């Protein structure tokens, strides 16, 4: 099964962006298959299994049509608490070999499948040598429980070390117009090692759609209320950056989201996985694949969204410390 260039992120199924209409989420998954999107990205930490479970139900009877990616190693022991309390540092990263194998079995059960197409280490465990973690993931490939493996938000040295143990098929890292850190080294390293770069949050957690103008309008449990870039002051500064995006979208008669996705696909080895929990959003995202931006449009957007121009970090401090290990 070859994954589609544009995927579908399923973190929203866990309610992190507000209430979830499960019936509509199932329709979104099924509509994705109908419009040519077969690459579904989830993780065991999303709702402590809720996202995987919903995706498994949505794909019941259609396993052969889907390319399924999930992740392990990022553990939220307090997922039942309000979002504000979930960022107080009480998280765990676990890359121990025995845990990798247990986590895989649990994900397989929730997803109702026999093998995971792409299995990621969600965050690097600084207490476990990456060679040990990837060695266990390689065992899972040999056992037929996993087809390909990848890392998420890992640093360059870790990627190279991991790649010598078992070829990495993918690196997943945040990448969008307002999160361009990956251009410093990750995109080049992936091209060098023939690793597919999976861009998560390519729409800036909804910011690049132009629909979020005040975080106070978000649902009480929406975790963006606690993301620095959506803080009062930062959000207002960031909103000014959207003028260029609006200009390009207006000239093409398409949405801001579609232009933002087309921008990420300027690199042939980059695949964006925009989140969606509604069929209409899936259709809109899929249509972005037909947009080929002109050099002048890239230049306009690059200038408006210069690397480092966004106000605020992309995560609270406790989570920023867990990146690029």
C-alpha positions as CSV (number, residue, x, y, z in Angstrom):
1,X,0.0,0.0,0.0
2,X,1.5,3.3,-1.1
3,X,0.4,6.2,1.2
4,X,-1.2,9.3,-0.4
5,X,1.0,12.4,-0.5
6,X,-1.5,14.3,1.8
7,X,-2.5,12.4,4.9
8,X,-5.1,12.9,7.6
9,X,-4.1,13.6,11.2
10,X,-6.3,12.1,13.8
11,X,-5.3,13.8,17.0
12,X,-8.5,15.8,16.9
13,X,-10.4,12.6,17.5
14,X,-9.2,12.7,21.1
15,X,-11.1,16.0,21.9
16,X,-8.0,18.1,22.2
17,X,-9.5,20.7,19.9
18,X,-12.9,20.6,21.5
19,X,-15.9,18.2,21.4
20,X,-15.9,15.4,18.9
21,X,-18.9,14.2,16.9
22,X,-17.8,10.6,16.5
23,X,-20.3,9.8,13.7
24,X,-18.9,12.8,11.7
25,X,-15.3,11.7,12.4
26,X,-16.1,8.3,11.0
27,X,-17.6,9.9,7.9
28,X,-14.5,12.0,7.6
29,X,-12.3,8.9,7.5
30,X,-14.5,7.2,5.0
31,X,-14.7,10.4,2.8
32,X,-10.9,10.6,2.9
33,X,-10.7,7.2,1.2
34,X,-13.2,8.3,-1.4
35,X,-11.2,11.4,-2.3
36,X,-7.8,9.6,-2.5
37,X,-6.5,10.2,1.0
38,X,-5.5,6.8,2.5
39,X,-2.7,7.9,4.9
40,X,-4.0,8.1,8.5
41,X,-1.8,9.3,11.3
42,X,-2.6,8.8,15.0
43,X,-0.9,7.9,18.3
44,X,-1.6,5.9,21.4
45,X,-1.3,9.0,23.6
46,X,-4.1,10.8,21.7
47,X,-6.9,10.5,24.3
48,X,-5.0,7.6,25.8
49,X,-6.1,5.3,23.0
50,X,-9.4,7.1,22.0
51,X,-8.1,8.3,18.6
52,X,-6.8,4.8,17.7
53,X,-10.0,3.2,18.7
54,X,-12.2,5.6,16.7
55,X,-9.9,5.2,13.6
56,X,-10.1,1.4,14.0
57,X,-13.9,1.6,14.0
58,X,-14.0,3.9,11.0
59,X,-11.8,1.6,8.9
60,X,-13.6,-1.6,9.9
61,X,-13.9,-3.7,6.7
62,X,-11.6,-1.3,4.7
63,X,-8.2,-2.2,6.1
64,X,-6.8,-3.0,2.7
65,X,-7.5,0.6,1.5
66,X,-5.7,2.4,4.3
67,X,-2.1,3.1,5.2
68,X,-2.1,3.4,9.0
69,X,0.6,5.2,11.1
70,X,0.6,5.4,14.9
71,X,3.1,6.2,17.6
72,X,4.3,5.1,21.1
73,X,6.6,6.4,23.8
74,X,4.8,9.6,24.7
75,X,2.8,9.0,27.8
76,X,0.3,11.3,29.5
77,X,-0.5,9.7,32.9
78,X,-2.9,12.6,33.6
79,X,-5.0,12.6,30.4
80,X,-8.2,12.8,32.5
81,X,-7.2,16.2,34.0
82,X,-8.0,19.6,32.5
83,X,-5.7,20.6,29.7
84,X,-4.0,23.3,31.8
85,X,-2.8,20.7,34.3
86,X,-1.5,18.4,31.6
87,X,1.4,20.7,30.9
88,X,2.9,20.7,34.4
89,X,5.7,18.3,33.6
90,X,4.0,15.1,34.6
91,X,4.7,13.4,31.3
92,X,6.8,10.4,30.6
93,X,8.8,9.3,27.6
94,X,9.3,5.5,27.4
95,X,11.5,3.9,24.7
96,X,12.4,0.8,26.6
97,X,12.3,-2.3,24.3
98,X,9.8,-4.2,26.4
99,X,7.5,-1.2,26.5
100,X,7.7,-0.8,22.7
101,X,6.4,-4.3,22.2
102,X,3.6,-4.0,24.8
103,X,2.6,-0.6,23.3
104,X,2.5,-2.1,19.8
105,X,0.2,-5.0,20.9
106,X,-2.2,-2.5,22.5
107,X,-2.3,-0.3,19.4
108,X,-2.9,-3.3,17.2
109,X,-5.9,-4.2,19.3
110,X,-7.4,-0.7,19.4
111,X,-6.9,-0.3,15.7
112,X,-8.3,-3.8,15.0
113,X,-5.5,-4.6,12.6
114,X,-2.8,-7.3,12.4
115,X,0.1,-5.0,11.3
116,X,0.8,-1.3,11.6
117,X,2.1,0.2,8.4
118,X,4.3,2.9,10.0
119,X,5.2,2.8,13.6
120,X,6.9,5.9,15.2
121,X,8.7,6.5,18.4
122,X,6.7,9.6,19.4
123,X,9.4,11.2,21.5
124,X,12.9,10.1,22.2
125,X,13.5,8.6,25.7
126,X,16.7,10.2,27.0
127,X,17.1,7.3,29.5
128,X,17.1,4.6,26.8
129,X,19.8,4.3,24.0
130,X,18.1,4.9,20.7
131,X,19.8,1.7,19.4
132,X,17.8,-0.3,22.0
133,X,14.5,1.3,21.1
134,X,15.0,1.0,17.4
135,X,16.2,-2.6,17.9
136,X,12.9,-3.5,19.5
137,X,11.0,-1.7,16.7
138,X,13.1,-3.7,14.2
139,X,12.0,-6.9,16.0
140,X,8.4,-5.9,15.5
141,X,9.1,-5.5,11.7
142,X,10.6,-9.0,11.6
143,X,7.6,-10.4,13.5
144,X,5.3,-8.9,10.9
145,X,3.5,-6.6,13.4
146,X,5.0,-3.4,11.8
147,X,6.0,-2.7,8.2
148,X,8.0,0.5,8.5
149,X,9.4,2.5,11.4
150,X,10.1,6.2,12.0
151,X,10.9,8.8,14.7
152,X,9.1,11.9,15.7
153,X,10.8,15.2,16.7
154,X,14.2,13.5,17.0
155,X,17.5,15.3,16.7
156,X,20.1,14.7,13.9
157,X,22.5,12.6,15.8
158,X,19.7,10.4,17.1
159,X,18.3,10.0,13.6
160,X,21.7,8.9,12.2
161,X,22.3,6.4,15.0
162,X,18.8,5.0,14.6
163,X,19.1,4.7,10.9
164,X,22.2,2.4,11.2
165,X,20.2,0.0,13.3
166,X,17.2,-0.2,11.0
167,X,16.4,2.0,8.0
168,X,14.0,4.8,9.0
169,X,11.1,5.3,6.6
170,X,9.9,8.6,8.1
171,X,10.7,11.5,10.4
172,X,7.6,13.3,11.7
173,X,8.2,16.9,12.8
174,X,6.1,20.0,13.0
175,X,6.4,22.0,9.8
176,X,4.3,24.8,8.4
177,X,4.5,28.4,7.3
178,X,4.8,29.6,10.9
179,X,7.0,26.6,12.1
180,X,10.0,26.5,9.8
181,X,12.6,25.1,12.2
182,X,12.8,21.9,10.1
183,X,14.5,23.9,7.3
184,X,17.6,24.3,9.4
185,X,18.6,20.7,9.1
186,X,15.8,18.1,9.2
187,X,14.6,18.5,5.6
188,X,18.2,18.2,4.3
189,X,19.0,15.2,6.4
190,X,15.9,13.4,5.4
191,X,16.7,14.0,1.7
192,X,20.3,12.8,2.3
193,X,19.1,9.5,4.0
194,X,16.0,9.0,1.7
195,X,13.7,9.4,4.7
196,X,10.2,10.7,4.1
197,X,9.5,13.9,6.1
198,X,6.0,13.9,7.6
199,X,4.9,17.4,8.4
200,X,2.4,17.5,11.3
201,X,0.4,20.5,12.1
202,X,0.9,21.9,8.6
203,X,-2.0,24.3,9.2
204,X,-0.5,25.6,12.5
205,X,-3.2,23.9,14.6
206,X,-5.8,25.8,12.7
207,X,-4.1,29.2,12.8
208,X,-3.3,29.2,9.1
209,X,-7.0,28.7,8.2
210,X,-7.6,32.2,9.3
211,X,-10.6,31.1,11.4
212,X,-9.0,31.7,14.8
213,X,-8.9,35.3,15.8
214,X,-9.3,35.0,19.6
215,X,-8.3,32.0,21.7
216,X,-11.1,32.9,24.1
217,X,-13.6,31.7,21.5
218,X,-12.1,28.2,21.6
219,X,-13.8,25.4,23.6
220,X,-12.8,25.3,27.3
221,X,-10.9,22.0,26.9
222,X,-9.2,23.1,23.7
223,X,-5.5,22.7,24.3
224,X,-4.6,25.7,22.1
225,X,-5.7,27.9,25.0
226,X,-2.5,26.8,26.6
227,X,-0.2,27.1,23.6
228,X,2.1,30.1,23.6
229,X,1.4,31.2,20.0
230,X,-2.3,31.5,20.9
231,X,-1.7,33.6,24.0
232,X,-3.1,37.1,24.2
233,X,-0.5,39.4,22.6
234,X,1.2,36.7,20.6
235,X,-1.9,35.8,18.6
236,X,-2.6,39.4,17.7
237,X,1.0,39.7,16.4
238,X,0.8,36.4,14.5
239,X,-2.5,37.3,12.8
240,X,-0.7,40.1,10.8
241,X,1.3,37.4,9.1
242,X,-1.9,36.1,7.4
243,X,-2.2,39.0,5.0
244,X,0.1,37.4,2.4
245,X,-1.7,34.1,2.7
246,X,-5.0,35.8,2.1
247,X,-3.6,37.5,-1.0
248,X,-2.4,34.3,-2.6
249,X,-5.7,32.5,-1.7
250,X,-7.8,35.3,-3.1
251,X,-5.9,35.3,-6.4
252,X,-6.4,31.6,-6.8
253,X,-9.9,31.4,-5.5
254,X,-9.1,28.8,-2.9
255,X,-8.9,28.7,0.9
256,X,-6.0,29.8,3.1
257,X,-5.6,26.2,4.3
258,X,-5.1,25.0,0.7
259,X,-2.4,27.5,0.0
260,X,-0.6,26.7,3.3
261,X,-0.6,23.0,2.4
262,X,0.6,23.6,-1.1
263,X,3.5,25.6,0.4
264,X,4.7,22.6,2.4
265,X,4.7,20.4,-0.7
266,X,7.3,22.4,-2.5
267,X,9.7,19.7,-1.3
268,X,9.1,16.4,-3.1
269,X,9.9,14.3,0.0
270,X,7.5,16.2,2.3
271,X,4.1,14.8,3.1
272,X,1.7,17.0,5.2
273,X,-0.8,15.3,7.6
274,X,-3.4,18.1,8.3
275,X,-5.7,17.2,11.1
276,X,-9.4,16.8,10.3
277,X,-12.5,15.5,12.0
278,X,-15.1,16.7,9.5
279,X,-15.6,15.4,5.9
280,X,-15.7,18.9,4.5
281,X,-12.2,19.7,5.8
282,X,-10.9,16.4,4.4
283,X,-12.2,17.3,1.0
284,X,-10.7,20.8,1.2
285,X,-7.3,19.4,2.3
286,X,-7.2,16.8,-0.4
287,X,-7.8,19.4,-3.1
288,X,-4.7,21.2,-2.1
289,X,-2.7,18.6,-3.9
290,X,-3.7,20.0,-7.2
291,X,-2.3,23.5,-6.4
292,X,1.2,24.3,-7.7
293,X,2.3,27.6,-6.4
294,X,4.4,29.9,-8.6
295,X,7.9,31.2,-7.6
296,X,6.5,34.7,-6.9
297,X,3.9,33.2,-4.6
298,X,6.5,31.2,-2.7
299,X,8.6,34.4,-2.4
300,X,5.7,36.4,-1.0
301,X,4.8,33.7,1.6
302,X,8.5,33.1,2.6
303,X,8.9,36.8,3.3
304,X,5.7,37.1,5.3
305,X,6.5,34.0,7.3
306,X,10.2,34.3,7.8
307,X,11.8,31.6,10.1
308,X,11.5,32.6,13.7
309,X,9.0,35.4,12.9
310,X,6.1,33.8,14.8
311,X,5.5,35.2,18.3
312,X,5.7,32.5,21.0
313,X,7.1,29.0,21.1
314,X,5.2,26.3,19.4
315,X,4.8,24.4,22.7
316,X,4.9,25.3,26.4
317,X,8.4,25.0,27.9
318,X,8.0,21.6,29.4
319,X,7.2,20.1,26.0
320,X,9.9,22.2,24.1
321,X,12.5,20.4,26.3
322,X,11.4,17.1,24.8
323,X,12.2,18.0,21.2
324,X,15.2,17.2,19.1
325,X,16.8,14.8,21.5
